[in-house]
Amino acid sequence: MSKIQTTQVSVPEDVIHLGIGQPDENLLPVGKIAQAASHCFRLKNRQILQYGQQQGDGNFRITLARFLTHEYDISVNPEHLFITAGTSQALDLICALFTRPGDTIIVEEPSYFLALRIFADYQLNVIGTPVDHNGIIIEALEERLAKHKPVFVYTIPVFHNPTGVTLSAERRKRLIKLSQMHDFLIVADEVYQLLAYTLTPPPPLAANDSSGRILSLGSFSKILAPGLRLGWIQADPVLLERFLARSFLVSGGGLNPFVSSVVNSMIELGLQKEHLHYLRNVYLERIRVMSQALRLKIPFLTFSEPHGGYFIWCRLPDGADTEDLLAIAETHKAGFQPGVRFSSMNALRNYLRLSFAYYANDKLVQGIERLRQVLHSEPVS
């Protein structure tokens, strides 16, 4: 009988796939979550097993707002929070609410490859705009806005996936001003906001929103456990009203009320803060290990050491095609994400994305050695 698969990604033990953007299973805090669940049940609040309030459990939103206020160092109002089943579901819901097939949106080039798949599902016209070391290039965005009228601009403004860059404070102001001038929404995917290691990022974009045009997306997938399927949208209450009227919420109630209650206990007991501190230390060390291995073993590969998030974005010399290298990688029991997957323009073929989140230090070093072998199996000039 074949092995039953219970998780989205199942990698053979002898394979090191550095393209996986998920937390190491050994980092998932089973004991802390069990402690929080026990605390939650001891309260004997049967309402956590009922249909939830559409915006999300009020007690949890208050607790979450306090937690975010402390972590962001800027006030977060619980009435500005809508509880979701993670960022992917939030993106899907935003597309369902605000777009129709054929509508134009603008995304960064490169951008999160699975978000591009969601946008394709909704048959949206996706226009790419470039980024540099300070995030989305405003002048390039202005050129596109002169030709297109997007419903929204999708941005990953902090510890960008895949490049790792963070949108500067000045460009944030200009982006918000452009949204007012050209009447588009800003969908800010900020799931890595709390995973800062050597750089304190600006507050989430929604913190600067005075026009009701920003939807800031957060998630517990990266800071606690993806299987919880729990996240949030931070936005002006007027924007959130569109979400609350959805029939599936009227029928089925708010999303994940039970999980919200367990995570509420995680936060109240200080376990979430403790785990977040632990993750920051682990990931910082992994960045250093992976970066050192890349410099030693693959000196012709160009990258910048990230200050947060999950990923290192690497550039090979012009002419290389990392998608073509995947077949060779399989023979070396290795893996990565080729750059073209992050492109809305079928470009970036000489780039690849590596993750330091899924493997411990020794595996990261072994994975880079296998990547070296893959790259030397194909002429790179």
VENQUIZI-V969683 format. One record per residue. N is the residue number from 0. SS is DSSP state (helix for helix, strand for strand, loop for the rest). PSI is psi as a letter, one per 30 degrees, with the letter a starting at -180 (NA if undefined). D_FIRST is the distance of its C-alpha to the first C-alpha in Angstrom with 2 decimals. Layout:
# VENQUIZI-V969683
((N | SS | PSI | D_FIRST) (N | SS | PSI | D_FIRST))
This chain:
# VENQUIZI-V969683
((0 | loop | k | 0.00) (1 | loop | l | 3.79) (2 | loop | k | 6.54) (3 | loop | k | 8.67) (4 | loop | k | 12.06) (5 | loop | f | 15.06) (6 | loop | l | 17.93) (7 | loop | e | 19.73) (8 | loop | k | 19.59) (9 | loop | j | 16.76) (10 | loop | k | 18.25) (11 | loop | k | 16.86) (12 | loop | f | 18.83) (13 | loop | g | 20.87) (14 | loop | k | 22.06) (15 | strand | j | 25.16) (16 | strand | j | 25.56) (17 | loop | g | 29.04) (18 | loop | f | 28.91) (19 | loop | j | 26.91) (20 | loop | h | 29.41) (21 | loop | l | 27.76) (22 | loop | k | 28.67) (23 | loop | k | 27.18) (24 | helix | e | 24.81) (25 | helix | f | 27.07) (26 | helix | f | 29.95) (27 | loop | k | 28.60) (28 | loop | i | 30.92) (29 | helix | e | 28.70) (30 | helix | e | 31.55) (31 | helix | e | 34.21) (32 | helix | e | 32.35) (33 | helix | e | 31.74) (34 | helix | e | 35.46) (35 | helix | e | 36.42) (36 | helix | e | 34.31) (37 | helix | e | 35.94) (38 | helix | e | 39.32) (39 | helix | e | 38.62) (40 | helix | e | 37.78) (41 | helix | f | 40.81) (42 | loop | f | 43.01) (43 | loop | h | 41.99) (44 | loop | j | 42.47) (45 | helix | f | 40.71) (46 | helix | f | 41.62) (47 | helix | f | 38.73) (48 | helix | g | 36.48) (49 | loop | l | 38.68) (50 | loop | k | 38.82) (51 | strand | l | 40.08) (52 | loop | k | 43.33) (53 | loop | e | 42.96) (54 | loop | f | 44.06) (55 | loop | k | 41.91) (56 | loop | k | 42.73) (57 | helix | e | 46.34) (58 | helix | e | 46.00) (59 | helix | e | 43.13) (60 | helix | e | 45.10) (61 | helix | e | 48.06) (62 | helix | e | 46.01) (63 | helix | e | 44.31) (64 | helix | e | 47.75) (65 | helix | e | 49.15) (66 | helix | e | 46.31) (67 | helix | e | 46.71) (68 | helix | e | 50.49) (69 | helix | e | 50.26) (70 | helix | e | 47.77) (71 | helix | f | 49.49) (72 | loop | h | 52.95) (73 | loop | k | 54.00) (74 | loop | k | 54.19) (75 | loop | k | 51.30) (76 | loop | k | 52.09) (77 | helix | f | 49.40) (78 | helix | f | 50.74) (79 | helix | g | 49.69) (80 | strand | k | 46.00) (81 | strand | k | 43.40) (82 | strand | k | 39.96) (83 | strand | l | 36.99) (84 | loop | h | 33.21) (85 | loop | l | 33.45) (86 | helix | e | 35.30) (87 | helix | e | 33.08) (88 | helix | e | 33.67) (89 | helix | e | 37.33) (90 | helix | e | 37.69) (91 | helix | e | 36.15) (92 | helix | e | 38.53) (93 | helix | e | 41.49) (94 | helix | e | 40.87) (95 | helix | e | 40.65) (96 | helix | e | 43.87) (97 | helix | f | 46.06) (98 | loop | l | 45.15) (99 | loop | l | 45.10) (100 | loop | k | 43.67) (101 | loop | f | 46.01) (102 | loop | l | 47.27) (103 | strand | k | 47.79) (104 | strand | l | 46.41) (105 | strand | k | 47.05) (106 | strand | l | 44.47) (107 | strand | l | 44.90) (108 | strand | j | 44.23) (109 | loop | l | 41.72) (110 | loop | l | 39.81) (111 | loop | j | 36.42) (112 | helix | e | 34.17) (113 | helix | f | 32.04) (114 | helix | e | 35.31) (115 | helix | e | 36.34) (116 | helix | e | 33.32) (117 | helix | e | 34.38) (118 | helix | e | 37.89) (119 | helix | e | 36.69) (120 | helix | e | 34.92) (121 | loop | g | 38.39) (122 | loop | h | 40.06) (123 | loop | k | 42.43) (124 | strand | j | 44.81) (125 | strand | k | 43.91) (126 | strand | k | 46.72) (127 | strand | k | 46.14) (128 | strand | k | 48.76) (129 | strand | l | 48.83) (130 | strand | l | 48.61) (131 | strand | a | 50.19) (132 | loop | f | 50.31) (133 | loop | g | 51.82) (134 | strand | a | 49.34) (135 | strand | k | 50.04) (136 | loop | j | 53.24) (137 | helix | e | 55.58) (138 | helix | e | 57.88) (139 | helix | e | 55.04) (140 | helix | e | 53.87) (141 | helix | e | 57.46) (142 | helix | e | 57.51) (143 | helix | e | 54.49) (144 | helix | f | 55.95) (145 | loop | f | 59.07) (146 | loop | f | 57.05) (147 | loop | l | 54.33) (148 | loop | j | 54.18) (149 | loop | l | 50.79) (150 | loop | e | 49.48) (151 | strand | l | 48.09) (152 | strand | k | 47.64) (153 | strand | k | 44.25) (154 | strand | k | 44.71) (155 | loop | i | 42.83) (156 | loop | f | 46.03) (157 | loop | k | 44.89) (158 | loop | h | 42.73) (159 | loop | k | 41.77) (160 | loop | j | 38.29) (161 | loop | f | 38.20) (162 | loop | f | 41.70) (163 | loop | f | 42.24) (164 | loop | l | 45.84) (165 | loop | k | 47.64) (166 | loop | k | 50.06) (167 | loop | l | 53.56) (168 | helix | e | 55.70) (169 | helix | e | 58.24) (170 | helix | e | 55.72) (171 | helix | e | 54.23) (172 | helix | e | 57.71) (173 | helix | e | 58.20) (174 | helix | e | 54.84) (175 | helix | e | 55.72) (176 | helix | e | 59.16) (177 | helix | e | 57.76) (178 | helix | e | 55.53) (179 | helix | e | 58.73) (180 | helix | e | 60.71) (181 | helix | g | 58.14) (182 | loop | h | 56.61) (183 | loop | l | 52.91) (184 | strand | l | 50.34) (185 | strand | j | 48.78) (186 | strand | j | 45.07) (187 | strand | j | 44.62) (188 | strand | j | 41.06) (189 | loop | h | 41.85) (190 | loop | f | 38.55) (191 | loop | g | 39.62) (192 | loop | e | 43.08) (193 | loop | f | 42.41) (194 | loop | i | 40.75) (195 | strand | k | 44.06) (196 | loop | e | 44.49) (197 | loop | g | 47.79) (198 | loop | k | 49.29) (199 | loop | j | 50.16) (200 | loop | l | 49.53) (201 | loop | l | 51.82) (202 | loop | l | 50.94) (203 | loop | l | 48.57) (204 | helix | e | 50.21) (205 | helix | f | 50.50) (206 | helix | f | 52.81) (207 | helix | g | 55.39) (208 | loop | j | 55.05) (209 | loop | g | 58.31) (210 | loop | f | 57.70) (211 | loop | h | 54.52) (212 | loop | g | 52.67) (213 | strand | k | 49.97) (214 | strand | j | 46.42) (215 | strand | k | 45.07) (216 | strand | k | 41.31) (217 | strand | l | 39.86) (218 | strand | k | 36.47) (219 | loop | f | 34.89) (220 | helix | e | 31.81) (221 | helix | f | 33.49) (222 | helix | f | 35.56) (223 | helix | d | 33.22) (224 | helix | k | 29.63) (225 | helix | f | 28.30) (226 | helix | f | 25.93) (227 | helix | f | 29.12) (228 | loop | i | 30.00) (229 | loop | k | 33.66) (230 | strand | a | 36.62) (231 | strand | l | 40.13) (232 | strand | k | 42.72) (233 | strand | k | 46.21) (234 | loop | l | 48.90) (235 | loop | k | 52.19) (236 | helix | f | 51.93) (237 | helix | e | 53.37) (238 | helix | e | 50.38) (239 | helix | f | 47.96) (240 | helix | e | 49.53) (241 | helix | e | 47.82) (242 | helix | e | 44.41) (243 | helix | f | 45.41) (244 | loop | f | 46.38) (245 | loop | k | 42.92) (246 | helix | e | 41.92) (247 | helix | f | 38.39) (248 | helix | e | 40.10) (249 | helix | e | 42.69) (250 | helix | e | 40.03) (251 | helix | f | 37.30) (252 | loop | l | 39.48) (253 | strand | l | 39.22) (254 | loop | k | 36.02) (255 | loop | h | 34.04) (256 | helix | e | 36.76) (257 | helix | e | 34.61) (258 | helix | e | 33.27) (259 | helix | e | 36.87) (260 | helix | e | 38.09) (261 | helix | e | 35.75) (262 | helix | e | 36.83) (263 | helix | e | 40.38) (264 | helix | e | 40.13) (265 | helix | e | 38.66) (266 | helix | e | 41.80) (267 | helix | e | 44.26) (268 | loop | f | 43.13) (269 | loop | g | 43.49) (270 | helix | e | 39.83) (271 | helix | e | 39.30) (272 | helix | e | 42.39) (273 | helix | e | 41.32) (274 | helix | e | 37.86) (275 | helix | e | 39.45) (276 | helix | e | 41.87) (277 | helix | e | 39.07) (278 | helix | e | 37.18) (279 | helix | e | 40.42) (280 | helix | e | 41.01) (281 | helix | e | 37.51) (282 | helix | e | 37.46) (283 | helix | e | 41.04) (284 | helix | e | 40.19) (285 | helix | e | 37.17) (286 | helix | e | 39.48) (287 | helix | e | 41.88) (288 | helix | e | 39.32) (289 | helix | e | 37.80) (290 | helix | e | 41.30) (291 | helix | e | 42.64) (292 | helix | e | 39.80) (293 | helix | e | 40.39) (294 | helix | e | 44.11) (295 | helix | e | 43.78) (296 | helix | f | 41.08) (297 | loop | i | 41.63) (298 | loop | f | 45.33) (299 | loop | f | 45.62) (300 | loop | k | 43.19) (301 | strand | k | 45.16) (302 | strand | l | 44.09) (303 | loop | k | 45.64) (304 | loop | k | 44.39) (305 | loop | l | 43.38) (306 | loop | f | 45.06) (307 | strand | a | 42.17) (308 | loop | b | 38.91) (309 | loop | f | 35.69) (310 | strand | l | 36.51) (311 | strand | k | 38.55) (312 | strand | k | 39.67) (313 | strand | k | 40.45) (314 | strand | k | 42.66) (315 | loop | l | 42.67) (316 | loop | l | 45.78) (317 | loop | k | 46.59) (318 | loop | f | 44.93) (319 | loop | k | 41.51) (320 | loop | j | 38.56) (321 | loop | f | 35.69) (322 | loop | e | 33.45) (323 | loop | f | 33.93) (324 | loop | f | 33.03) (325 | helix | e | 29.46) (326 | helix | e | 28.23) (327 | helix | e | 30.00) (328 | helix | e | 28.57) (329 | helix | e | 25.00) (330 | helix | f | 26.08) (331 | loop | g | 27.45) (332 | loop | h | 24.34) (333 | strand | l | 26.64) (334 | strand | l | 27.14) (335 | loop | l | 29.89) (336 | strand | j | 31.14) (337 | strand | k | 33.67) (338 | helix | e | 36.96) (339 | helix | f | 37.08) (340 | helix | f | 34.42) (341 | helix | g | 37.01) (342 | loop | k | 39.76) (343 | loop | g | 41.04) (344 | loop | g | 43.09) (345 | loop | h | 40.59) (346 | loop | a | 42.27) (347 | loop | h | 41.66) (348 | loop | f | 39.81) (349 | loop | g | 41.05) (350 | strand | l | 39.64) (351 | strand | l | 36.36) (352 | strand | k | 35.13) (353 | strand | k | 33.74) (354 | strand | k | 32.56) (355 | loop | g | 33.32) (356 | loop | f | 31.53) (357 | loop | f | 27.89) (358 | loop | l | 28.48) (359 | loop | l | 30.76) (360 | helix | e | 33.81) (361 | helix | e | 32.50) (362 | helix | e | 29.61) (363 | helix | e | 32.16) (364 | helix | e | 34.36) (365 | helix | e | 31.58) (366 | helix | e | 30.59) (367 | helix | e | 34.22) (368 | helix | e | 34.52) (369 | helix | e | 31.60) (370 | helix | e | 33.31) (371 | helix | e | 36.51) (372 | helix | e | 34.89) (373 | helix | e | 33.57) (374 | helix | f | 37.07) (375 | helix | f | 38.77) (376 | loop | f | 36.61) (377 | loop | k | 38.48) (378 | loop | k | 42.27) (379 | loop | j | 43.36) (380 | loop | NA | 47.11))
